[in-house]
Amino acid sequence: MNLSLSRRRMLALAGTGLAAPLLGCSRADRKPPASSLPVRIEVVAGGLARPWSLAFLPDGSLLVTEKSGSMKRVAGGKARPVAGVPSVMAEGQGGLFDVVLAPDFATTGRLFLTLAQGSVAANGTRLVAARLDGDRLRDVTPLWTATPAKRGAVHFGGRLLLLPDGTLLLTTGDGFDFREEAQRASSPLGKTIRLTQAGEPAPGNPAAGPEALPEVWTLGHRNPQGLARDPLSGRIYLSEHGPRGGDEVNLLSAGENYGWPVATRGMDYSGATISPFRSYPGMIDPVHVWTPSIAPSGLAVCRGTLFPEWEGDLFSGALVDRELRRLRLSADGARVLGEERVAPGLGARVRDVRVGPDGALWLLTDETPGQVLRLVRA
């Protein structure tokens, strides 16, 4: 499909007042029940400063990024600094974001980072490659940056996912003041971007038209901070922040338009209507919506874990509600059949969720001090 939609057409749609009905979407207007499965939360490490992402190293240690621009290596319950981290714009929602190991990390030490680059007046989401040598990053190389630079310090996206074919998916936010750009395939804002490990547009990206960026994979996103692939089915899920309400979980497919800001269940922070459309022809509805917002962050699919009862389900951090959410999926992965609060007494902003090599669920709390937590059966 053609990924582009002009601003004029978008504003015309929003001005008609002919709101489409809500289709194929579940809602969460009230608090879901607490999970009945007994779990235990273990503190792996503490004393972190607003940790954002974690990666499991072959030697059993962890890499943890901190929003301020620092990185820590966690081993034996202690966190020690990693030197050589590239500079970041640590303002507002900007900072150091995701860390993902390259497929050949065990032999090369190569990894990928995402971050906010620039200044409040001119910045963008950036992908960087580096090599971990002990407790130092070397050969730091910028691979891709969202250009042209935008102003402001919010809505960067920044979540990264390595696909089985070796390509990388990167989420970008709409920059808040530039939400119309999410509908323009010629803009890097409000997209998922698919790149090679050299930072080039990946072969096989959808044809998006003569003015489109060749790296665009999907469009119509607001501020996506959760990205996960089901290793069994290959389905890719993305969660994104809505405005006042309208947080979404989307099931991604190459070349599709996910609606923002033409179709949304949220309202502007001023109370104004963003769009009369909750759904729109040719745009893909989310598989789940949170209203009021929970501020979804890290996202994981539960496969091969310590919890066979949760096999195939989605887990999302909740920054506002300060807890972990479980979404029970249908067999085809396209519908949410139920939702639970896992460990509802956690009382901390959950920034990242990962399935560890040990089968446990691993969490990061977006606090100062923040923690690495491990969720196991009680």
C-alpha positions as a Markdown table, in Angstrom:
| # | Residue | x | y | z |
|---|---|---|---|---|
| 1 | Met | 0.0 | 0.0 | 0.0 |
| 2 | Asn | 1.0 | 3.6 | -0.4 |
| 3 | Leu | 2.3 | 4.8 | 3.0 |
| 4 | Ser | 1.8 | 8.5 | 2.4 |
| 5 | Leu | -1.1 | 10.7 | 3.4 |
| 6 | Ser | -1.0 | 14.4 | 2.9 |
| 7 | Arg | -1.5 | 16.8 | 5.8 |
| 8 | Arg | -4.3 | 18.5 | 3.8 |
| 9 | Arg | -6.2 | 15.2 | 3.5 |
| 10 | Met | -5.6 | 14.4 | 7.1 |
| 11 | Leu | -6.9 | 17.7 | 8.3 |
| 12 | Ala | -9.9 | 17.4 | 6.0 |
| 13 | Leu | -10.7 | 14.0 | 7.5 |
| 14 | Ala | -10.5 | 15.3 | 11.0 |
| 15 | Gly | -12.7 | 18.3 | 10.2 |
| 16 | Thr | -15.7 | 16.3 | 8.8 |
| 17 | Gly | -17.0 | 15.3 | 12.2 |
| 18 | Leu | -18.0 | 11.9 | 10.8 |
| 19 | Ala | -16.3 | 9.6 | 13.4 |
| 20 | Ala | -15.9 | 6.0 | 12.4 |
| 21 | Pro | -17.0 | 3.3 | 14.9 |
| 22 | Leu | -14.4 | 1.5 | 17.1 |
| 23 | Leu | -13.6 | -1.8 | 15.4 |
| 24 | Gly | -11.6 | -4.8 | 16.5 |
| 25 | Cys | -10.4 | -3.3 | 19.7 |
| 26 | Ser | -10.5 | -4.2 | 23.3 |
| 27 | Arg | -10.5 | -1.6 | 26.1 |
| 28 | Ala | -9.3 | -1.3 | 29.6 |
| 29 | Asp | -11.4 | 1.4 | 31.2 |
| 30 | Arg | -11.1 | -0.2 | 34.7 |
| 31 | Lys | -8.3 | -1.9 | 36.6 |
| 32 | Pro | -8.0 | -5.5 | 35.5 |
| 33 | Pro | -7.9 | -8.2 | 38.2 |
| 34 | Ala | -4.7 | -9.3 | 39.8 |
| 35 | Ser | -3.2 | -12.5 | 38.6 |
| 36 | Ser | -3.9 | -15.6 | 40.7 |
| 37 | Leu | -0.5 | -17.2 | 39.9 |
| 38 | Pro | 1.8 | -16.8 | 42.9 |
| 39 | Val | 5.1 | -15.1 | 42.0 |
| 40 | Arg | 8.2 | -13.9 | 43.8 |
| 41 | Ile | 10.2 | -10.8 | 43.0 |
| 42 | Glu | 13.9 | -11.0 | 43.5 |
| 43 | Val | 16.1 | -8.0 | 43.5 |
| 44 | Val | 19.1 | -8.7 | 41.3 |
| 45 | Ala | 20.8 | -5.2 | 41.5 |
| 46 | Gly | 19.9 | -1.8 | 42.8 |
| 47 | Gly | 21.4 | 1.7 | 42.9 |
| 48 | Leu | 20.7 | 2.4 | 39.2 |
| 49 | Ala | 19.7 | 5.8 | 37.8 |
| 50 | Arg | 16.5 | 5.5 | 35.8 |
| 51 | Pro | 17.5 | 2.3 | 33.9 |
| 52 | Trp | 15.9 | 2.0 | 30.4 |
| 53 | Ser | 17.0 | -1.3 | 28.8 |
| 54 | Leu | 18.9 | -4.5 | 29.6 |
| 55 | Ala | 20.7 | -7.2 | 27.6 |
| 56 | Phe | 21.9 | -10.6 | 28.7 |
| 57 | Leu | 25.6 | -11.3 | 28.0 |
| 58 | Pro | 27.0 | -14.8 | 27.3 |
| 59 | Asp | 28.9 | -14.8 | 30.6 |
| 60 | Gly | 25.8 | -14.4 | 32.6 |
| 61 | Ser | 26.2 | -10.7 | 33.4 |
| 62 | Leu | 23.9 | -7.9 | 32.2 |
| 63 | Leu | 24.2 | -4.7 | 30.4 |
| 64 | Val | 21.9 | -2.0 | 31.6 |
| 65 | Thr | 21.4 | 1.5 | 30.0 |
| 66 | Glu | 20.6 | 4.5 | 32.1 |
| 67 | Lys | 18.6 | 7.4 | 30.6 |
| 68 | Ser | 21.2 | 9.9 | 31.8 |
| 69 | Gly | 23.7 | 8.4 | 29.3 |
| 70 | Ser | 25.5 | 5.9 | 31.4 |
| 71 | Met | 25.7 | 2.2 | 31.0 |
| 72 | Lys | 26.3 | -0.4 | 33.7 |
| 73 | Arg | 27.5 | -4.0 | 33.7 |
| 74 | Val | 25.7 | -6.0 | 36.4 |
| 75 | Ala | 27.3 | -9.2 | 37.8 |
| 76 | Gly | 27.1 | -10.8 | 41.2 |
| 77 | Gly | 24.5 | -8.2 | 42.3 |
| 78 | Lys | 26.8 | -5.3 | 41.7 |
| 79 | Ala | 26.7 | -2.7 | 39.0 |
| 80 | Arg | 30.0 | -1.2 | 37.6 |
| 81 | Pro | 30.2 | 1.5 | 35.0 |
| 82 | Val | 31.0 | 0.9 | 31.3 |
| 83 | Ala | 33.3 | 3.6 | 29.8 |
| 84 | Gly | 33.2 | 5.0 | 26.3 |
| 85 | Val | 29.4 | 5.4 | 26.0 |
| 86 | Pro | 28.6 | 8.0 | 23.3 |
| 87 | Ser | 27.2 | 11.4 | 24.4 |
| 88 | Val | 23.4 | 11.8 | 24.5 |
| 89 | Met | 20.9 | 14.5 | 24.8 |
| 90 | Ala | 19.7 | 13.8 | 28.4 |
| 91 | Glu | 16.8 | 16.3 | 28.4 |
| 92 | Gly | 13.1 | 15.7 | 29.0 |
| 93 | Gln | 12.4 | 12.2 | 27.6 |
| 94 | Gly | 15.7 | 12.2 | 25.7 |
| 95 | Gly | 18.7 | 10.1 | 26.8 |
| 96 | Leu | 20.3 | 6.7 | 26.3 |
| 97 | Phe | 17.7 | 4.1 | 25.3 |
| 98 | Asp | 18.0 | 0.5 | 24.1 |
| 99 | Val | 20.9 | -1.9 | 23.9 |
| 100 | Val | 20.8 | -5.0 | 21.6 |
| 101 | Leu | 23.6 | -7.5 | 21.0 |
| 102 | Ala | 24.7 | -8.3 | 17.5 |
| 103 | Pro | 24.3 | -12.0 | 16.4 |
| 104 | Asp | 28.1 | -12.4 | 16.5 |
| 105 | Phe | 28.5 | -10.6 | 19.8 |
| 106 | Ala | 30.2 | -13.7 | 21.4 |
| 107 | Thr | 33.2 | -13.4 | 19.1 |
| 108 | Thr | 33.2 | -9.7 | 18.1 |
| 109 | Gly | 31.6 | -7.9 | 21.2 |
| 110 | Arg | 29.5 | -5.9 | 18.7 |
| 111 | Leu | 26.3 | -4.3 | 20.0 |
| 112 | Phe | 23.8 | -1.6 | 19.0 |
| 113 | Leu | 22.5 | 1.4 | 21.0 |
| 114 | Thr | 19.7 | 3.9 | 20.5 |
| 115 | Leu | 19.8 | 7.4 | 21.9 |
| 116 | Ala | 18.7 | 11.0 | 21.6 |
| 117 | Gln | 21.3 | 13.0 | 19.8 |
| 118 | Gly | 21.7 | 16.8 | 19.5 |
| 119 | Ser | 20.3 | 19.6 | 21.6 |
| 120 | Val | 16.8 | 20.7 | 22.6 |
| 121 | Ala | 16.8 | 23.0 | 19.7 |
| 122 | Ala | 17.8 | 20.4 | 17.1 |
| 123 | Asn | 17.8 | 16.6 | 17.8 |
| 124 | Gly | 16.8 | 13.2 | 16.6 |
| 125 | Thr | 16.7 | 9.5 | 17.5 |
| 126 | Arg | 20.0 | 7.8 | 16.6 |
| 127 | Leu | 21.3 | 4.3 | 16.1 |
| 128 | Val | 24.9 | 3.6 | 17.1 |
| 129 | Ala | 27.1 | 0.5 | 16.8 |
| 130 | Ala | 30.0 | -0.2 | 19.2 |
| 131 | Arg | 32.2 | -3.0 | 20.5 |
| 132 | Leu | 32.3 | -4.0 | 24.1 |
| 133 | Asp | 35.8 | -4.7 | 25.3 |
| 134 | Gly | 35.7 | -5.6 | 29.0 |
| 135 | Asp | 34.0 | -2.6 | 30.7 |
| 136 | Arg | 34.6 | -0.2 | 27.8 |
| 137 | Leu | 32.9 | 0.5 | 24.5 |
| 138 | Arg | 35.2 | 1.0 | 21.6 |
| 139 | Asp | 34.7 | 1.7 | 17.9 |
| 140 | Val | 31.6 | 3.7 | 18.5 |
| 141 | Thr | 30.0 | 4.4 | 15.1 |
| 142 | Pro | 26.8 | 6.3 | 14.4 |
| 143 | Leu | 24.8 | 4.3 | 11.8 |
| 144 | Trp | 21.5 | 6.2 | 11.3 |
| 145 | Thr | 19.9 | 9.4 | 12.6 |
| 146 | Ala | 16.4 | 10.7 | 12.1 |
| 147 | Thr | 16.8 | 13.8 | 10.0 |
| 148 | Pro | 16.1 | 16.7 | 9.6 |
| 149 | Ala | 16.6 | 17.5 | 13.2 |
| 150 | Lys | 13.6 | 18.6 | 15.2 |
| 151 | Arg | 13.1 | 20.8 | 18.3 |
| 152 | Gly | 11.8 | 19.6 | 21.6 |
| 153 | Ala | 12.7 | 16.9 | 24.1 |
| 154 | Val | 9.9 | 14.4 | 24.0 |
| 155 | His | 8.6 | 11.5 | 21.9 |
| 156 | Phe | 11.8 | 9.8 | 20.7 |
| 157 | Gly | 10.6 | 6.2 | 20.6 |
| 158 | Gly | 14.0 | 4.5 | 20.7 |
| 159 | Arg | 13.1 | 0.8 | 21.1 |
| 160 | Leu | 15.2 | -1.7 | 19.0 |
| 161 | Leu | 14.6 | -5.2 | 17.9 |
| 162 | Leu | 16.9 | -7.6 | 16.0 |
| 163 | Leu | 15.1 | -9.8 | 13.5 |
| 164 | Pro | 16.0 | -13.3 | 12.4 |
| 165 | Asp | 17.2 | -12.1 | 9.0 |
| 166 | Gly | 19.8 | -9.9 | 10.8 |
| 167 | Thr | 18.0 | -6.6 | 10.1 |
| 168 | Leu | 17.0 | -4.2 | 12.9 |
| 169 | Leu | 13.7 | -2.6 | 13.7 |
| 170 | Leu | 13.9 | 0.8 | 15.3 |
| 171 | Thr | 10.9 | 2.9 | 16.6 |
| 172 | Thr | 10.8 | 6.6 | 16.3 |
| 173 | Gly | 8.3 | 9.0 | 18.0 |
| 174 | Asp | 6.4 | 11.8 | 16.4 |
| 175 | Gly | 8.2 | 14.6 | 18.3 |
| 176 | Phe | 4.9 | 15.7 | 19.9 |
| 177 | Asp | 4.7 | 19.0 | 18.1 |
| 178 | Phe | 5.0 | 17.3 | 14.7 |
| 179 | Arg | 2.4 | 14.6 | 14.9 |
| 180 | Glu | 1.3 | 15.1 | 11.2 |
| 181 | Glu | 4.7 | 13.8 | 10.3 |
| 182 | Ala | 3.7 | 10.4 | 11.5 |
| 183 | Gln | 1.5 | 10.2 | 8.3 |
| 184 | Arg | 4.2 | 11.3 | 6.0 |
| 185 | Ala | 6.4 | 8.5 | 4.6 |
| 186 | Ser | 9.0 | 11.1 | 3.7 |
| 187 | Ser | 9.5 | 11.8 | 7.4 |
| 188 | Pro | 11.3 | 9.6 | 9.9 |
| 189 | Leu | 9.0 | 10.6 | 12.7 |
| 190 | Gly | 6.3 | 8.3 | 14.1 |
| 191 | Lys | 7.6 | 5.2 | 12.3 |
| 192 | Thr | 9.2 | 1.8 | 12.6 |
| 193 | Ile | 12.4 | 1.9 | 10.6 |
| 194 | Arg | 14.0 | -1.3 | 9.2 |
| 195 | Leu | 17.8 | -1.1 | 8.7 |
| 196 | Thr | 20.7 | -3.4 | 8.0 |
| 197 | Gln | 23.4 | -3.7 | 10.6 |
| 198 | Ala | 25.4 | -1.2 | 8.6 |
| 199 | Gly | 22.6 | 1.4 | 9.1 |
| 200 | Glu | 21.3 | 1.2 | 5.5 |
| 201 | Pro | 17.7 | 0.7 | 4.4 |
| 202 | Ala | 17.0 | -3.0 | 4.6 |
| 203 | Pro | 16.2 | -4.9 | 1.3 |
| 204 | Gly | 12.6 | -5.8 | 1.0 |
| 205 | Asn | 11.2 | -2.8 | 2.8 |
| 206 | Pro | 7.7 | -1.9 | 1.4 |
| 207 | Ala | 7.5 | 0.4 | -1.6 |
| 208 | Ala | 6.3 | 3.7 | -0.1 |
| 209 | Gly | 6.2 | 6.0 | -3.1 |
| 210 | Pro | 8.7 | 8.3 | -4.8 |
| 211 | Glu | 9.0 | 10.7 | -1.9 |
| 212 | Ala | 9.2 | 8.0 | 0.9 |
| 213 | Leu | 12.2 | 7.1 | 2.9 |
| 214 | Pro | 13.4 | 3.7 | 1.9 |
| 215 | Glu | 13.9 | 2.7 | 5.5 |
| 216 | Val | 10.3 | 3.2 | 6.5 |
| 217 | Trp | 8.6 | -0.1 | 7.5 |
| 218 | Thr | 5.4 | 1.1 | 9.2 |
| 219 | Leu | 3.9 | 4.5 | 9.9 |
| 220 | Gly | 1.2 | 6.2 | 12.0 |
| 221 | His | 2.8 | 5.8 | 15.4 |
| 222 | Arg | 2.9 | 8.4 | 18.3 |
| 223 | Asn | 5.6 | 7.4 | 20.8 |
| 224 | Pro | 6.3 | 3.6 | 20.6 |
| 225 | Gln | 8.4 | 2.3 | 23.5 |
| 226 | Gly | 7.6 | -1.4 | 23.4 |
| 227 | Leu | 8.7 | -3.8 | 20.7 |
| 228 | Ala | 8.7 | -7.6 | 20.8 |
| 229 | Arg | 8.7 | -10.6 | 18.5 |
| 230 | Asp | 7.1 | -13.9 | 19.2 |
| 231 | Pro | 9.9 | -16.4 | 18.5 |
| 232 | Leu | 7.3 | -19.1 | 17.7 |
| 233 | Ser | 4.9 | -17.4 | 15.4 |
| 234 | Gly | 7.2 | -14.5 | 14.2 |
| 235 | Arg | 4.5 | -11.9 | 15.1 |
| 236 | Ile | 5.8 | -8.5 | 16.0 |
| 237 | Tyr | 4.0 | -6.4 | 18.6 |
| 238 | Leu | 4.5 | -2.7 | 19.3 |
| 239 | Ser | 3.1 | -0.7 | 22.2 |
| 240 | Glu | 2.9 | 3.1 | 22.1 |
| 241 | His | 1.8 | 6.0 | 24.3 |
| 242 | Gly | -1.4 | 7.7 | 23.5 |
| 243 | Pro | -2.2 | 11.3 | 24.7 |
| 244 | Arg | -5.0 | 11.4 | 27.3 |
| 245 | Gly | -6.0 | 7.8 | 26.9 |
| 246 | Gly | -5.5 | 5.8 | 23.7 |
| 247 | Asp | -2.3 | 3.8 | 24.6 |
| 248 | Glu | -2.1 | 1.0 | 22.1 |
| 249 | Val | -0.7 | -2.4 | 21.4 |
| 250 | Asn | -0.4 | -3.0 | 17.6 |
| 251 | Leu | 0.3 | -6.2 | 15.7 |
| 252 | Leu | 2.8 | -5.0 | 13.0 |
| 253 | Ser | 2.8 | -5.8 | 9.3 |
| 254 | Ala | 5.2 | -4.3 | 6.8 |
| 255 | Gly | 3.8 | -1.3 | 4.9 |
| 256 | Glu | 0.8 | -0.7 | 7.1 |
| 257 | Asn | -0.5 | 2.5 | 8.6 |
| 258 | Tyr | -1.4 | 2.4 | 12.3 |
| 259 | Gly | -3.5 | 5.6 | 12.3 |
| 260 | Trp | -1.9 | 8.3 | 14.4 |
| 261 | Pro | -3.1 | 11.0 | 14.4 |
| 262 | Val | -6.0 | 10.4 | 12.0 |
| 263 | Ala | -7.4 | 7.7 | 14.2 |
| 264 | Thr | -7.0 | 7.6 | 17.9 |
| 265 | Arg | -8.9 | 6.8 | 21.1 |
| 266 | Gly | -7.2 | 9.5 | 23.0 |
| 267 | Met | -7.8 | 13.2 | 23.6 |
| 268 | Asp | -5.4 | 16.1 | 23.6 |
| 269 | Tyr | -3.9 | 17.2 | 26.9 |
| 270 | Ser | -5.9 | 20.4 | 26.6 |
| 271 | Gly | -9.1 | 18.4 | 26.4 |
| 272 | Ala | -9.5 | 19.2 | 22.7 |
| 273 | Thr | -10.4 | 16.5 | 20.2 |
| 274 | Ile | -7.4 | 15.3 | 18.2 |
| 275 | Ser | -9.5 | 13.5 | 15.6 |
| 276 | Pro | -13.2 | 12.4 | 15.3 |
| 277 | Phe | -12.0 | 9.1 | 14.0 |
| 278 | Arg | -11.4 | 6.1 | 16.3 |
| 279 | Ser | -10.9 | 3.9 | 13.3 |
| 280 | Tyr | -10.4 | 4.7 | 9.6 |
| 281 | Pro | -10.5 | 2.6 | 6.4 |
| 282 | Gly | -7.1 | 1.6 | 5.2 |
| 283 | Met | -5.5 | 2.1 | 8.6 |
| 284 | Ile | -4.9 | -0.8 | 11.1 |
| 285 | Asp | -6.8 | -0.9 | 14.4 |
| 286 | Pro | -4.8 | -1.8 | 17.5 |
| 287 | Val | -5.3 | -5.1 | 19.2 |
| 288 | His | -5.6 | -3.5 | 22.6 |
| 289 | Val | -6.2 | 0.0 | 23.9 |
| 290 | Trp | -5.7 | 1.4 | 27.4 |
| 291 | Thr | -8.0 | 4.2 | 28.4 |
| 292 | Pro | -7.1 | 5.8 | 30.8 |
| 293 | Ser | -3.5 | 5.6 | 29.9 |
| 294 | Ile | -1.1 | 3.2 | 31.7 |
| 295 | Ala | 2.0 | 4.5 | 29.8 |
| 296 | Pro | 3.2 | 1.2 | 28.3 |
| 297 | Ser | 6.9 | 0.7 | 28.0 |
| 298 | Gly | 9.0 | -2.5 | 27.6 |
| 299 | Leu | 7.1 | -5.4 | 25.9 |
| 300 | Ala | 7.9 | -9.1 | 25.9 |
| 301 | Val | 6.3 | -12.3 | 24.6 |
| 302 | Cys | 6.3 | -15.1 | 27.2 |
| 303 | Arg | 7.8 | -18.2 | 25.5 |
| 304 | Gly | 9.8 | -21.1 | 27.1 |
| 305 | Thr | 9.7 | -19.5 | 30.5 |
| 306 | Leu | 9.1 | -20.6 | 34.1 |
| 307 | Phe | 5.4 | -19.9 | 33.6 |
| 308 | Pro | 3.7 | -22.4 | 31.2 |
| 309 | Glu | 0.4 | -20.9 | 32.2 |
| 310 | Trp | 1.4 | -17.7 | 30.4 |
| 311 | Glu | 2.9 | -19.3 | 27.3 |
| 312 | Gly | 2.4 | -17.0 | 24.3 |
| 313 | Asp | 1.1 | -14.1 | 26.3 |
| 314 | Leu | 2.2 | -10.4 | 26.1 |
| 315 | Phe | 3.7 | -8.6 | 29.1 |
| 316 | Ser | 4.0 | -4.8 | 29.3 |
| 317 | Gly | 5.5 | -2.5 | 31.8 |
| 318 | Ala | 3.2 | 0.3 | 33.1 |
| 319 | Leu | 4.9 | 3.5 | 34.0 |
| 320 | Val | 1.8 | 5.4 | 35.2 |
| 321 | Asp | 0.1 | 2.5 | 37.0 |
| 322 | Arg | 3.5 | 1.3 | 38.4 |
| 323 | Glu | 3.0 | -2.4 | 37.7 |
| 324 | Leu | 3.3 | -5.2 | 35.2 |
| 325 | Arg | 0.4 | -6.2 | 32.9 |
| 326 | Arg | -0.3 | -9.5 | 31.3 |
| 327 | Leu | -2.3 | -9.6 | 28.1 |
| 328 | Arg | -3.8 | -13.1 | 27.2 |
| 329 | Leu | -3.8 | -13.5 | 23.4 |
| 330 | Ser | -6.0 | -15.5 | 21.1 |
| 331 | Ala | -4.5 | -18.4 | 19.1 |
| 332 | Asp | -3.9 | -16.2 | 16.1 |
| 333 | Gly | -2.3 | -13.4 | 18.3 |
| 334 | Ala | -4.7 | -10.8 | 16.9 |
| 335 | Arg | -7.0 | -10.4 | 19.8 |
| 336 | Val | -6.6 | -9.8 | 23.6 |
| 337 | Leu | -8.9 | -12.1 | 25.5 |
| 338 | Gly | -8.1 | -10.9 | 29.0 |
| 339 | Glu | -5.8 | -8.7 | 31.1 |
| 340 | Glu | -4.2 | -9.2 | 34.5 |
| 341 | Arg | -2.0 | -7.2 | 36.9 |
| 342 | Val | 1.0 | -9.3 | 37.8 |
| 343 | Ala | 2.6 | -8.5 | 41.1 |
| 344 | Pro | 0.3 | -5.5 | 41.6 |
| 345 | Gly | 2.1 | -4.6 | 44.8 |
| 346 | Leu | 5.3 | -3.8 | 42.9 |
| 347 | Gly | 4.7 | -0.1 | 43.2 |
| 348 | Ala | 7.4 | 1.0 | 40.7 |
| 349 | Arg | 7.5 | 2.3 | 37.2 |
| 350 | Val | 8.3 | -0.7 | 35.0 |
| 351 | Arg | 10.5 | 0.5 | 32.1 |
| 352 | Asp | 11.6 | -2.7 | 30.5 |
| 353 | Val | 10.4 | -6.3 | 30.4 |
| 354 | Arg | 12.6 | -9.2 | 29.1 |
| 355 | Val | 12.4 | -13.0 | 29.1 |
| 356 | Gly | 15.8 | -14.1 | 30.4 |
| 357 | Pro | 17.8 | -17.2 | 29.3 |
| 358 | Asp | 16.8 | -18.7 | 32.7 |
| 359 | Gly | 13.1 | -18.6 | 31.8 |
| 360 | Ala | 12.3 | -15.8 | 34.3 |
| 361 | Leu | 10.8 | -12.5 | 33.6 |
| 362 | Trp | 13.3 | -9.6 | 34.1 |
| 363 | Leu | 12.2 | -6.1 | 34.9 |
| 364 | Leu | 13.8 | -2.7 | 35.1 |
| 365 | Thr | 12.3 | 0.0 | 37.4 |
| 366 | Asp | 12.4 | 3.6 | 36.1 |
| 367 | Glu | 13.4 | 5.1 | 39.4 |
| 368 | Thr | 16.3 | 6.7 | 41.2 |
| 369 | Pro | 17.5 | 4.4 | 42.6 |
| 370 | Gly | 16.2 | 1.9 | 40.1 |
| 371 | Gln | 16.5 | -1.8 | 40.2 |
| 372 | Val | 16.9 | -5.0 | 38.1 |
| 373 | Leu | 14.2 | -7.4 | 39.2 |
| 374 | Arg | 13.7 | -11.1 | 38.5 |
| 375 | Leu | 10.2 | -12.5 | 38.5 |
| 376 | Val | 9.9 | -16.3 | 39.3 |
| 377 | Arg | 7.3 | -18.7 | 40.7 |
| 378 | Ala | 6.6 | -18.4 | 44.4 |
